[in-house]
């Protein structure tokens, strides 16, 4: 039984806490949040103890793992303190908004050979994993092109956008990781962005739509399409094209029922409208994998370097958008 603490009891932290409380090989021992009501609510919902402070958790010898779901600006400090306290760490993305700080953090903790996993949950989506497995199995021959579509149903609150680090570091970072997961390391980035959804997002210094082209070291190409608004729901699709054919992973719907009638044919349920709904099974699989890693002392599927490389791609995309140039990473 792996004993956990969750740091941060907002929307994503509370979801992780509930998943850990239900996991057959995990025990949620503590939760903590700087907002007392959030911590108390999560503690009540899970049966965990509400910690008075971080030190109470880090000093608890029976706690083996910490899940960091607090605000991004706190991730690095909590990660270092948890590793130095001998805990395994699952940290939500991004590790930080500053690549230099991410590198300095790793330089500080790497000699401990820590178990650190970054929360790129989409790697654990069954459809995306199956698509990758079939690429690796050679079903489509040499991979030549990948198209990733990722569109939110609506923008997050403006207060969130103002501290998010921007669309590339907050939203596209998942797609950068998925591109690396499918294609391997990336050698060039070209990005364009626009404000097409909400003028307030532009006033906050961010974009709400983007198209990014990546070139993998293998020579394969990737196109990422992002928007902060999608009228038909949470649009999450991947297409992989190769010399022998194509693989597609499509959107998820509540049911597979379709309607045929005079007014419409093949009418189906709307696609799922929220990331937690869409990726619920993936979040469960992510926790299961991390528990396995802690139990066995194994390296996580998505580690610190993966978090670092996704942030590097986000920075390169931002540089490309600002300069109009293709940014080479090699």
N, C-alpha and C positions, 0 to 999 in steps of 0.2 A: 504494500500500500504506500503510494507516494504522497507525502503530505505537502500541501501547497498553501501559499498565501497569494492573494490578489491585491495589487496596489493600483488603485483607481477604480471607482465604482460608478462611472458614468455609463452611457449606453453600451459600449463594447465591453467594459470591465464587468458589468453586471451579467451580461450574456455569458462571458467566460466563467464567471463564478458559478452560475447555475449549471453550466455544462460540467464543470469540475465536481460540483456537489453530487451530480448524478452518475459520475464515472465509476465503474465497478472496481478500478484499481487505483483510484485517487481519493484523497480526503482533503476537503477544503478546511484548513485549520483556522486561517485568519483572513480578514478583509480589512482594507484601510483606504480612506479617502480624506482629503483635507476638508471636504464638505461633510460634516457630521451626519446630516440626514441621509445622504447617499450611502454612506457606510452602514448606518443603522438599518436602512431599508434592505440592503443586500445581505447583511448579517441575518436579519429576520427571515428573508426568503430562502437562505441556504443552510441555516443552522450553524454558520461559522461564528467565530469570536471576532468582535470588532476591536482591532488593535488601537491602543491609545496613541501610538506613534510608530514610525518606521523601525526604530531601534528595538522595540518589543518583538517585531517579526524577525529582524536580522539576528537577534540574540537567542532566538528559539532554536535550540539544537535539533529538535524533532522535525522542523520544517526543512525539507530538502530542496524545494523548488519555489521560485517566485515568478508570477506572471505580472508583467508591467503593462498596465493599460491606462496609465495616467496621461496628463498632457505631454506633448512631444518635448517641451523644454525641460522636463524633469527626467527624461529617459536615461540619459547618459549617467547622471549622478546616481540614480537608483540602480542602474545596471552594474556600475563599478562597485558600489557598496554591497550589492547582493553577491557578486562573484567573490569579492574579498571576504565575505562572510561564509563562503563555501557552498553557496546555493547554485543550482542550475537555474537558468533564466530563459523564459519565453517573453520576448519584448515585442510589443506592437510596432508596426512601421509608422514613420521612419525612425531609425535609430536616433537621428538628430537631423537638423536642417543644415548643419555646417560640416562639410566633408573633412576639414582639417581636425575638427573636434572628434569625429568618428575615428579617424586614424590614430589620434593621440590616445583615445580610450583603448583601442586594441593594443597599442604599444604597452599600455599600463597593465593589461590583464592577460596578455597572450601566454606568458610564462606559466600561468596557472593551468593552462590547457582546459579552459572552462567549457561547460556545455551551455552554449548560447544559441537559441533559435529565434529567428525573426518571423513575425506574423504575416507572412505572405500566404494567406489561407487558400488562394485560388489554385495553388499547386495541389491541393488536396481535394479539389472538385473531381468527382468520378469521371465526368465526361472529358474534362481537360487532361486528366491523367491518362485516360484511355487513348486519347488522340496522340499524346506524346509517346506512349508505349508503342503505338502502331507506326509512328514515324521511325522510332528506334528499331522496330522489327522489319523495316524496309517495305512496308505496304505500298508506299508511294514513291519508292526509289529515292534518289537524291532529292533532299528538300531544297526547293528553289525560292518559294515565296510563302510568307505568312501574313494574314490580314487579321488584326485584332480590333474588334469594335467594342467600345466601352462607353456607355452613355448613362448618366444618372437621370432619374425621373424628374428631378428638380434640384436647384442649387441648395447648398447648405446655408444656414444663417450667415449673414454678413459678418457677424462677430467672429464666427469660426473661420471664414475665408481670410480675415485680416491677420490671423495668427497661424494659418495653415502652412505657410511657406510657398503658396502658389499651386496652381493646378498640376504642374509637372511633379512637384515633390509630394503632393497630397493624393492626387487621383491617378495620374499616369504612372506613378511609381509602381503600382500593381502590374500595369501592362509592360513596363520595362522588365520587371522580374519575369513575367510570363514569356516575353520574347527570349530572354536568356535561358529559361527553362526549356523552351522548344528548340532554340537555334544554337545555343552556346554563347560564348562571349561576343560582344559587339565591338566593331572597330570604327564606325562612323555614324553620326547623328545629324539629321537635318530636320528642323522643326519650324512650323508656322503656327501662329495663334491669332485669335480674333475675339472681339466682344460682340456676340450676337444674341445674347440671352437677357442680360440685365445690366443697364448702364451703371448701377451701383457697384458692380463687380469691377468695372474699369476704374471707377473712382477710388476703389480700394487698392488699386495697383495690380490687379490680376486679370487673367483672361478667362473666358468661359467656353471656348471651343478651340480645338487644336488638331492638327494633322502632323504626324511625325513619321519620318522614314529612317529606318535603321539598316545598316549593312553589317552582317555578321562576319566573323573571321573566316567562316566557311565560304563566303561569297553570297549566301542566301540573303534575300531582301525581306523587310518587314514594313508594313504600313499600319500605323495605329491611328484610329479615329476616336476622338473624345468630344463629348458635349456635356455641359452641366444641365441640359434639359432634354427630356425625351417624352413626347406626348403619350406614347404607348407603353411606358413602364421602364424597368431597369434592363437595358439592352446589353447583353453579354454574349458575344459570339466570337468564334475563332475559325478561321479557314487556313488549312495548310495545303499547299500545292507542290507537287513534285513531278518528276519525269514520268511516273507511272500512273498518276491520278491525283485525287484530291480527298482530303478528310475535312469534315465540318463538325463543329460542336455548337449547337444552337441554344436559344433561350429556353428557360424553364417556365412551365405553366402549372396552375393548380391541378388540372386534370388533362387527360389526353382526348377528351370527348370533342368531337367536331359536329357542327350543325349544317345540314343541307336543306335549303328551302327556296321559296320563290324570291326572297329578298337577298339571300347570300348563299354561297357555297363554301364549304370547308371553314365556316366560322368557328373560331376557337376562343377559349378563355384568354383574357389579356395576360401578357407575360407578368411574372412576379414583379412587384413594384418597389422592393426595398432590398438592400444588400444582405441584411440578416436573413430575410426569408429565402432569397436566392441561394445563399451559401450556407444555410443551416447544416446540411450534411458535411460540408467541407470543414466547418468549424469543429464539428464533432471529431472528424478524422484527424484534424490538426492536433487537437488535444490528445487523442489516442496515440498519435505518433510521438509526441513529446513525452508522454508517460513512458512509452517503450524506451525512448532514448535515455531517460533518467534511470529506469530500472536496469538497463543493460550497459550503461556507460557508452552508448553509441553516439556517433556524430549525427546531428539532425539533418534532414533532407535539405533544409534551407537555413544556412548558418550566417554567421556574422559577415563573412565576405559577400554573400548574396545581398544582404542589406546595404553594404557599402557600395557595391557595384550598381545597384538600382538607383541609389542617390547620385552616384557619379553620372549616370545616364540622364537623370533629371537635371543636373547642373549643366550638362552639355546641351540638352535641349533648350534650356533657358538662354545659354550663350548663343546658340544658333538662331533662336528667334530674335534676339536683340541685334545681332550682327548681320543676319541674312546669309551667313556662311555655313558650310558643312563642317562640323567639328569632328576631327579625327582623334581617336582615343589610344592609338597605338604608337 
